[in-house]
Amino acid sequence: MMERLGHPERRLKFIHIAGTNGKGSTAAFLQSILRKAGHEVGLFVSPYVVSFHERIQHNGEPIAPEDLLALIERIRPIVEEMKDAACGAPTEFEVVTALALLYFATVSYPDIVVWETGLGGRLDSTNIVHPLACIITNVGFDHMNILGGDLHAIAREKAGIIKNGVPVITGKMSEEALEVIESVARERKASLYREGKEYEAVRIRKGDKEILDFSGTFGIYNRCELGLVGEHQMHNAAVAVMALQVLSNYFALYVEEEHIRTGLREAKWPGRFEKLAENPDVILDGAHNVDGVKALTKTLQDYYPGQKVSLVFSALVDKNYTEMAELLAPLCKQVWVTKTDHPRAAEPEALANAFRTAGPDLPIYAITEWQEAWRRALHTVHEQDVLLVAGSLYFISDIRNEWKENRKAGDE
C-alpha cells in the first residue's frame, strides 16, 4: 500500500512509541514539550477517547472531517484493488495508519510525528516507519493471545520496533523484560537509555501537584511540575524527557529547559485519572489491564487515602478482569458493572461474579445498559463521595462524551 501511495512515510521524522501502558500519556508529554519549543507536531494514537478524528492530530487539533474524507477517497481504490492481491485486503488499522501517513506527508507537514503503536510492535503496521528514536514505556501482560503468554515473548514483540542504529529509550520495567530489549538493542547496534541506569526519575508530591526530579546523561531538571497525576505519570514524563535530550544532543532538535518545564506542566490527556467534577469528585481512568489497574489503585490511595470509592466498571472479555476486580474491590464501597456496544465487551454478570468473589460483602449491581448504570451511579452518590469510572477505554469514551453532552445541554 505504501508503495502505491509513493511511500509517504519516507518524508517524515518520527518518535515511535511502544509499550503495554503509558504510550498515550508519554505521547502527550512529548507533544506538549515539542509544541512549546515551536515545532509543528503530528500525533498518531489509538484508541480515541473523544472522537475518531483525534487519532490523527496536528498541533493538538484533530484531522478536519473534509481532510479525512478526501484522504479516504484517495486511498479507497487502492484498498479495493488489494482485495484480490496475494496479501489480501488491508485491515482497518492498516488503513487508518495509511491515512495518518498521507495526512502528515501531504496535508499538514509537521516537523516531527509522535507515532504510537497499535498493538505490540514487531508486526504492527506502524512499524513501517524508520524513526529518529524509539521509546518502549514498559512491558506487561496484555493481548497475550496475540503477543505471547509470558513477559519474554511480549517484550520481544515490543522490541520489534528497534531499528539498526536508532536510539532506544525505555521506561520502568521488570529485569526480565529489560533483558530482552537490551539483547535486541545490542543485535541492532542501538544505543540504549534506561530508567534507573542512564537516567533517574524521582517523584515528589506537593499537595495535589506531581513533581518530577529528573537527572539524565545530558542534564538535570529538578522540580518539574506535571500536568498528569499518579506515580506512573512520573515515569512516562521521564522517558519523554530522556528521549528529547537524546534527540537534542544527537539530532540538533531544538528543545530548551523552559520548554520541557512548561510542556510537562501543561500536558493533558483525556481519560487518565481525569477529574470531570467535584462534590462529588467524578474521576475517569482508562485502566484496562492489570498493570493499569495497579497504577490506578496506587493513585487512588495517594489522592484519596482511607476513602472508599463508588465504581462504575466495564471491560473487554479478553482482559483479565478477575484480577482487576481483586485489585479494585478492597477500595470500593459499591460497584456498578455494565457493558458498552463494543463487540468484545464482557457481560455484566461475568464482571459482577468477579467482583462478588473479590468482595463478598460489596454491593454489586449488574446493569446491561451502560447509560442506565451511569445514571443510577450518579443519582446514588453523595457530595463527599468519589465516583470512579474505570475499565475499557471505549467505555471511558462513552461516559466522557455523555457527560460533556449533558453538561452542554444544561448550559443551553
Phi and psi in degrees as a GROMACS rama.xvg file:
@    title "Ramachandran Plot"
@    xaxis  label "Phi"
@    yaxis  label "Psi"
@TYPE xy
-63.6527  -35.9381  MET-2
-62.7815  -42.7554  GLU-3
-69.3954  -23.2786  ARG-4
-93.6065  3.62745  LEU-5
81.1073  24.4141  GLY-6
49.9953  64.6977  HIS-7
-61.9135  -26.8146  PRO-8
-64.8305  -20.8608  GLU-9
-80.2578  -6.65677  ARG-10
-99.9836  6.67995  ARG-11
-126.56  156.652  LEU-12
-108.342  134.427  LYS-13
-126.895  150.567  PHE-14
-113.621  114.764  ILE-15
-97.2689  127.916  HIS-16
-119.877  126.063  ILE-17
-124.344  169.71  ALA-18
145.633  155.456  GLY-19
-69.1376  -45.6667  THR-20
-134.82  160.579  ASN-21
88.4955  -0.970601  GLY-22
-63.072  -48.3189  LYS-23
-64.2829  -42.1881  GLY-24
-66.595  -41.0274  SER-25
-61.9877  -42.0427  THR-26
-61.1634  -38.669  ALA-27
-64.5566  -42.8837  ALA-28
-62.5082  -44.8662  PHE-29
-61.5088  -48.3444  LEU-30
-59.4792  -44.4801  GLN-31
-62.194  -45.3889  SER-32
-66.3016  -46.1411  ILE-33
-62.8388  -37.6996  LEU-34
-68.1875  -36.6708  ARG-35
-63.2448  -29.8274  LYS-36
-80.7684  -0.117416  ALA-37
92.1109  8.80809  GLY-38
-83.0889  147.495  HIS-39
-80.8279  123.306  GLU-40
-122.092  123.995  VAL-41
-91.225  150.929  GLY-42
-141.742  128.537  LEU-43
-125.84  119.473  PHE-44
-138.591  165.323  VAL-45
-158.518  152.335  SER-46
-76.6804  -174.204  PRO-47
-94.5285  160.641  TYR-48
-111.941  -40.2942  VAL-49
-94.7554  -57.329  VAL-50
-151.136  160.882  SER-51
-55.3696  -37.0275  PHE-52
-61.1923  -24.8433  HIS-53
-72.0774  -9.59243  GLU-54
-65.5749  -26.746  ARG-55
-122.62  111.448  ILE-56
-128.446  153.489  GLN-57
-131.325  120.713  HIS-58
52.1381  40.3012  ASN-59
82.2827  -1.94167  GLY-60
-104.234  127.752  GLU-61
-61.5306  154.713  PRO-62
-55.6994  135.941  ILE-63
-69.6097  142.195  ALA-64
-53.1625  -39.7109  PRO-65
-68.3998  -33.7399  GLU-66
-69.4801  -42.1517  ASP-67
-61.9535  -44.4949  LEU-68
-63.0105  -42.9258  LEU-69
-62.7912  -40.4501  ALA-70
-70.0391  -37.538  LEU-71
-60.0942  -44.3281  ILE-72
-64.8806  -32.4886  GLU-73
-70.2405  -36.3654  ARG-74
-89.7159  -19.7762  ILE-75
-55.0997  -47.0652  ARG-76
-60.5136  -35.5807  PRO-77
-67.8431  -42.9918  ILE-78
-61.6997  -42.7021  VAL-79
-63.1954  -42.0812  GLU-80
-63.4661  -37.3853  GLU-81
-72.4029  -12.8202  MET-82
-60.3003  -31.1517  LYS-83
-98.9708  2.0642  ASP-84
-79.4843  163.653  ALA-85
-61.8591  -33.5379  ALA-86
-78.0905  -14.0148  CYS-87
83.3417  173.851  GLY-88
-68.7221  144.398  ALA-89
-68.3758  152.755  PRO-90
-74.1706  168.333  THR-91
-58.4651  -44.2443  GLU-92
-65.3428  -36.9863  PHE-93
-63.7729  -38.3984  GLU-94
-65.7034  -43.8289  VAL-95
-64.1682  -39.4953  VAL-96
-60.6794  -43.6289  THR-97
-64.2101  -39.5444  ALA-98
-61.2325  -42.5516  LEU-99
-62.6681  -45.2778  ALA-100
-62.79  -41.8554  LEU-101
-63.6286  -42.0411  LEU-102
-61.1413  -48.3216  TYR-103
-67.9952  -38.0239  PHE-104
-83.5443  -22.8822  ALA-105
-125.494  -7.93863  THR-106
-121.651  -56.6412  VAL-107
-98.2901  -24.5671  SER-108
52.926  59.8949  TYR-109
-71.1873  157.925  PRO-110
-70.3751  -34.6255  ASP-111
-152.693  147.42  ILE-112
-115.759  126.186  VAL-113
-88.3813  117.098  VAL-114
-124.343  109.165  TRP-115
-99.007  134.975  GLU-116
-66.6868  157.417  THR-117
-86.8049  -53.2112  GLY-118
-151.961  125.364  LEU-119
73.605  -114.84  GLY-120
171.687  -57.1765  GLY-121
-56.1691  -46.7545  ARG-122
-105.043  7.16756  LEU-123
-71.9463  143.254  ASP-124
-64.5083  -23.8183  SER-125
-65.9034  -17.2952  THR-126
-75.2155  6.13028  ASN-127
-73.3703  -16.8268  ILE-128
-84.6706  157.714  VAL-129
-113.896  99.3564  HIS-130
-83.604  168.473  PRO-131
-74.6541  -33.375  LEU-132
-152.892  151.725  ALA-133
-115.197  139.631  CYS-134
-121.059  131.798  ILE-135
-120.629  107.194  ILE-136
-68.4658  -47.146  THR-137
-169.425  172.339  ASN-138
-134.407  121.141  VAL-139
-141.247  -173.392  GLY-140
-88.9312  110.346  PHE-141
-163.198  148.342  ASP-142
54.5581  38.3534  HIS-143
-62.9305  -26.48  MET-144
-65.6694  -19.0325  ASN-145
-110.382  -42.7057  ILE-146
-91.2546  -16.853  LEU-147
121.395  159.524  GLY-148
-93.9436  1.06751  GLY-149
-137.48  166.05  ASP-150
-61.9256  -36.4148  LEU-151
-59.8018  -46.5179  HIS-152
-67.0146  -42.7866  ALA-153
-65.0773  -42.8788  ILE-154
-62.2509  -37.1603  ALA-155
-62.4883  -38.8329  ARG-156
-67.2296  -44.2981  GLU-157
-61.835  -41.5068  LYS-158
-67.128  -9.40677  ALA-159
-63.7541  -14.9884  GLY-160
-80.8948  -12.0672  ILE-161
-68.6068  128.862  ILE-162
-110.882  158.137  LYS-163
-56.3623  121.944  ASN-164
75.2855  0.849118  GLY-165
-91.6965  126.831  VAL-166
-61.3454  146.361  PRO-167
-122.752  131.135  VAL-168
-118.08  126.08  ILE-169
-114.872  146.23  THR-170
-89.8517  -164.915  GLY-171
-71.851  127.665  LYS-172
-157.263  170.439  MET-173
-68.8557  157.109  SER-174
-62.4491  -37.1695  GLU-175
-59.6036  -46.8761  GLU-176
-68.4099  -41.7933  ALA-177
-63.1118  -36.3207  LEU-178
-60.8005  -38.3917  GLU-179
-64.6463  -45.2821  VAL-180
-65.6973  -40.2334  ILE-181
-60.4765  -41.1298  GLU-182
-63.2635  -45.5865  SER-183
-66.7336  -39.4646  VAL-184
-62.0212  -40.1835  ALA-185
-63.9673  -44.6855  ARG-186
-57.9429  -36.4767  GLU-187
-103.45  13.3738  ARG-188
53.1542  40.5799  LYS-189
-102.103  123.58  ALA-190
-65.271  143.991  SER-191
-122.244  134.937  LEU-192
-125.349  109.613  TYR-193
-113.295  137.681  ARG-194
-63.7135  134.613  GLU-195
91.6365  -7.71457  GLY-196
-128.002  -74.9951  LYS-197
-78.8303  -19.2944  GLU-198
-148.924  156.403  TYR-199
-125.212  147.056  GLU-200
-132.248  127.434  ALA-201
-123.396  130.363  VAL-202
-93.8003  135.711  ARG-203
-129.469  127.431  ILE-204
-101.681  130.975  ARG-205
-127.813  93.6121  LYS-206
66.4583  -124.333  GLY-207
-95.3538  12.97  ASP-208
-100.379  140.278  LYS-209
-96.3888  126.901  GLU-210
-121.394  135.062  ILE-211
-112.162  129.015  LEU-212
-102.569  116.127  ASP-213
-115.242  133.41  PHE-214
-135.318  126.32  SER-215
-137.53  -177.843  GLY-216
-56.9921  -31.7009  THR-217
-114.994  10.8671  PHE-218
158.762  164.989  GLY-219
-123.434  131.512  ILE-220
-127.888  106.716  TYR-221
-96.5641  153.233  ASN-222
57.316  51.0654  ARG-223
-92.532  120.424  CYS-224
-81.4197  140.612  GLU-225
-108.082  145.397  LEU-226
-85.0383  -12.0307  GLY-227
-115.001  146.389  LEU-228
-109.587  154.747  VAL-229
114.06  149.053  GLY-230
-59.1169  -37.5995  GLU-231
-62.3591  -29.5794  HIS-232
-71.6591  -25.9503  GLN-233
-62.0504  -42.1353  MET-234
-67.5011  -40.5726  HIS-235
-63.4084  -41.6845  ASN-236
-64.2887  -41.2899  ALA-237
-65.5789  -41.6  ALA-238
-67.0382  -32.4421  VAL-239
-66.1819  -44.1881  ALA-240
-63.9314  -42.6592  VAL-241
-62.7699  -41.1741  MET-242
-61.1088  -42.405  ALA-243
-69.8512  -33.9089  LEU-244
-61.6383  -43.109  GLN-245
-61.6988  -47.584  VAL-246
-67.0537  -34.2553  LEU-247
-66.2403  -40.4153  SER-248
-82.527  -31.7296  ASN-249
-108.001  -17.0789  TYR-250
-125.23  9.7417  PHE-251
57.559  30.8934  ALA-252
-70.5346  126.104  LEU-253
-78.7225  110.041  TYR-254
-149.312  121.691  VAL-255
-103.944  166.318  GLU-256
-57.3093  -39.5809  GLU-257
-63.3447  -33.5378  GLU-258
-68.9169  -39.4891  HIS-259
-63.7121  -47.2273  ILE-260
-64.437  -46.7513  ARG-261
-68.29  -41.0456  THR-262
-63.7154  -41.9113  GLY-263
-63.2024  -41.6982  LEU-264
-68.1983  -34.9527  ARG-265
-98.5224  3.25207  GLU-266
-65.9481  136.334  ALA-267
-133.135  149.827  LYS-268
-154.658  118.016  TRP-269
-66.2527  144.67  PRO-270
79.4707  13.4794  GLY-271
-116.781  94.0865  ARG-272
43.9799  49.9597  PHE-273
-88.3285  123.699  GLU-274
-90.1493  114.269  LYS-275
-85.0983  -29.9577  LEU-276
-158.888  166.503  ALA-277
-123.058  155.455  GLU-278
54.1925  64.4924  ASN-279
-83.2002  157.521  PRO-280
-71.253  125.17  ASP-281
-111.751  117.5  VAL-282
-118.035  132.209  ILE-283
-109.152  131.988  LEU-284
-145.428  123.824  ASP-285
-83.7971  46.8828  GLY-286
-74.9445  101.543  ALA-287
-114.232  6.38213  HIS-288
-145.586  176.852  ASN-289
-62.0534  -45.5983  VAL-290
-64.1579  -37.1779  ASP-291
-63.4952  -40.1738  GLY-292
-68.5483  -35.5661  VAL-293
-60.5721  -43.6936  LYS-294
-64.0224  -40.5105  ALA-295
-63.096  -46.297  LEU-296
-64.345  -35.4346  THR-297
-64.4883  -42.2881  LYS-298
-66.6265  -40.1053  THR-299
-59.3945  -44.4352  LEU-300
-67.8932  -29.7394  GLN-301
-71.818  -43.7112  ASP-302
-95.5753  -20.8424  TYR-303
-133.784  61.1446  TYR-304
-62.0771  130.468  PRO-305
77.0964  -0.199856  GLY-306
-107.254  130.197  GLN-307
-88.8906  147.313  LYS-308
-109.039  159.144  VAL-309
-94.6996  129.504  SER-310
-117.448  134.008  LEU-311
-113.256  123.465  VAL-312
-135.048  140.364  PHE-313
-146.797  149.91  SER-314
-148.221  163.221  ALA-315
-83.7881  153.053  LEU-316
-66.0231  -24.9259  VAL-317
-90.1167  7.95533  ASP-318
-93.9954  157.468  LYS-319
-83.1452  69.9835  ASN-320
-72.2879  -17.0353  TYR-321
-64.2415  -49.1259  THR-322
-69.4201  -33.701  GLU-323
-61.5129  -41.9291  MET-324
-64.4532  -38.2525  ALA-325
-62.0368  -34.9831  GLU-326
-76.2615  -37.5516  LEU-327
-83.8575  -36.1875  LEU-328
-52.981  -43.7074  ALA-329
-63.305  -16.4863  PRO-330
-100.115  2.6424  LEU-331
-109.856  149.452  CYS-332
-107.554  -16.495  LYS-333
-163.999  151.159  GLN-334
-138.16  133.084  VAL-335
-110.172  125.286  TRP-336
-112.597  143.65  VAL-337
-154.515  -173.773  THR-338
-138.828  152.357  LYS-339
-94.5658  -174.49  THR-340
-84.5675  2.35729  ASP-341
-63.4365  136.748  HIS-342
-62.0167  -21.9319  PRO-343
-100.527  13.4284  ARG-344
-66.1368  135.582  ALA-345
-72.0297  149.645  ALA-346
-71.0229  139.66  GLU-347
-55.2302  -37.7328  PRO-348
-66.8068  -35.2613  GLU-349
-65.7337  -41.8604  ALA-350
-65.0421  -41.5522  LEU-351
-61.5005  -41.014  ALA-352
-62.9494  -36.9757  ASN-353
-63.7616  -42.0886  ALA-354
-72.6352  -33.8617  PHE-355
-64.5059  -38.7332  ARG-356
-67.231  -40.7949  THR-357
-73.4628  -33.079  ALA-358
-139.81  83.3492  GLY-359
-56.5677  -30.0302  PRO-360
-96.8065  4.92212  ASP-361
-83.1823  128.787  LEU-362
-65.0872  121.468  PRO-363
-123.005  133.046  ILE-364
-125.237  115.156  TYR-365
-96.2682  117.626  ALA-366
-131.746  124.706  ILE-367
-65.985  -47.4929  THR-368
-82.0517  120.264  GLU-369
-65.3557  -31.585  TRP-370
-63.0335  -38.8413  GLN-371
-70.4823  -41.4634  GLU-372
-60.2449  -42.8231  ALA-373
-65.0629  -43.1192  TRP-374
-63.336  -44.365  ARG-375
-65.0348  -41.3906  ARG-376
-62.1166  -45.637  ALA-377
-60.2814  -36.4695  LEU-378
-86.311  -4.99175  HIS-379
-97.3722  -37.2342  THR-380
-72.7979  155.378  VAL-381
-105.082  170.992  HIS-382
-57.1771  -36.397  GLU-383
-84.0933  -0.768445  GLN-384
-83.0438  167.789  ASP-385
-116.48  122.096  VAL-386
-105.943  113.253  LEU-387
-107.016  129.243  LEU-388
-110.538  123.209  VAL-389
-144.712  163.911  ALA-390
120.924  -139.45  GLY-391
-55.5253  137.808  SER-392
-65.3668  -26.6543  LEU-393
-65.0626  -38.703  TYR-394
-67.2929  -43.5821  PHE-395
-59.2584  -40.3717  ILE-396
-61.4094  -45.4698  SER-397
-60.2239  -47.9429  ASP-398
-64.8469  -44.0826  ILE-399
-63.5585  -43.8744  ARG-400
-67.1925  -38.0746  ASN-401
-61.6945  -43.7368  GLU-402
-62.3772  -47.7064  TRP-403
-63.3772  -40.6476  LYS-404
-63.7649  -43.2643  GLU-405
-65.0426  -40.3439  ASN-406
-64.7841  -41.5734  ARG-407
-63.3015  -43.3913  LYS-408
-63.6387  -35.6057  ALA-409
-70.099  -23.4665  GLY-410
-83.1333  -19.9403  ASP-411
